[in-house]
Amino acid sequence: MVPTLQVGDRILVVKSTILAGSVERGDVVVFRRPKVFPCGADNGGQDLVKRVIGLPGETIWSAGQTVDVDGRRLKEPGWYNAKSGEVGSTPIHRTRIPPGHYFVLGDNRTDSCDSRSFGAIPGSAIVGRVMVIVTRDGHPYLHLL
């Protein structure tokens, strides 16, 4: 999730939908690791953190370095790592997101195991929404997401 999150950051995750609201495009969410996880090293079944890009019922794909959702270019306000671009090195194949599922991408799109590899995630797998980065490099660092 670089540049948004750094290795070792401590985050505050709100688990209740009552407090956090519904999941929206751009939200950074924590979710249970998919059972089918085709990405490199096993992370020990730990939860994952990614950004929601596609919502239930939408169709998403990439063309070059742009992301399209339902035929319109996705407008991202600099969420992704500019060095890796909107898409990075792994394209997004045309995908219709099933009802109750979300398409998630890492902000470092060149080096991210995300929905491009394991597909859309079910809403039931979402543990909560990341609200605040609390510490960075072991020091207080309050940053709202």
N, C-alpha and C positions, 0 to 999 in steps of 0.2 A: 504493500500500500504506500510505498515511497512515492511521492514526497509527503503525502498527508500524514502517514504514520511512520515512525522510525523503529528499528529493532530496539526493544527494551522500553518503549513507551508504556505508560500505565494509563488505562482508559476507564472512563465511567460509562457503563452500559445500563440503559434503562430497559428492564425486561417487560414491564407492563405496557400493553397497548393503550391503556387508559392514560398513563402518564406520557408515553412517547408518541401517541397518535398512530395513524395508519402508516404503513411503509410507502414512501414516495420515491420517485426518481431522484437520485443524488444522495439518498441516505446511505450512510456507512453502517452496515449491519454485521452482527456476529451470528453465525449459524453453525449447526452441527455439520461436521465433515461428511460429505456424501459417502455411502457405502462403496460405490464404485468410484475410486479415486485414482485416475490413470497418470497422475503427475509425480514423477520422480520418487524421492525419498518419502517414506511413510512418516507423517508428523505425529504418530502415536495416538491418533484418534482425537486430537485436540480440535477445538472449535476454530473456524476460520473467520477472517474479517475481510469483507469486500464491499464495493460500492454498487448500489442498485442502479442499473442502467435501463432495463426493460421491465415493464409491468405486465400483469396477466392479460392475455388476449392480444397483445401487440405482436407485430412481426418486426424482427430486427435483423440487420445484416450490415456488412461493411463493403465499401467500394473504394479501393485505394486506402487512404488514411482517413476516410470519413465514415461515421456511423449513421445509418438511417434507421428510423423507427417509423413504421407505417408510412413509408414514402417521403418522410421529411427528415432533413438533416438534424441530427441531435445537436443541440446547443449546450455545450458543457463549459461552465465558467472556470476553466483551468484546473479541473479536478485531476486530470491525468498528468503524468510526468512529461513535460514538454519535449525532453530528449527522446522519449520513446514514441511520441505522437498519440493521436486519438486511438489508434488500433494497435500499434506496435508491429511485431513481425508475424503474429498469428491472426489471420482474417476471421471475421465473424460470418459463418455460413448462414444463409437465410433460414431463420428459425421462427416458428410461430410459438409464442410462449403459452403454455397450457394454462387453463384457469387455475388460480390459486398458486401460481409459480412466479418466480422472479429471475431475471437474467442479471448476473452480477459479474463485474470486472474489477480487477485490481487497478490501482492508479498507476503502477509501473507496468504498463501494458506489454513491454518486451519480455518481462520476466515474471509472469503471473499465471498461476494455475487457477482458472476461473471457469465461468460457464462455457467458454469456448472449448474446454476440455471435458467437463463433466455435465454439461447441460444446465438448464434452468433448475433452480432449487425450489422445493415446495415451501410455501409460507410457514408450514408447521415445523420446518427445520430452523426457522429464525429464532434465535435466543433473545435478541434484543437489538436496540439501536444505539450506536456509539454517540454519546452526547458531548463528551469533553475529553480532551487529553489532559491528564492530571499532572503527570511528571514526564520529563524527558531528560535523559542522561543522569538520572538519579536526583534531579533538582525540580522544585515546583515549576510547573509550566501549564498554566490554565489557558486552554485554547478551545473555544466552542466550535463544534462541527455543524 
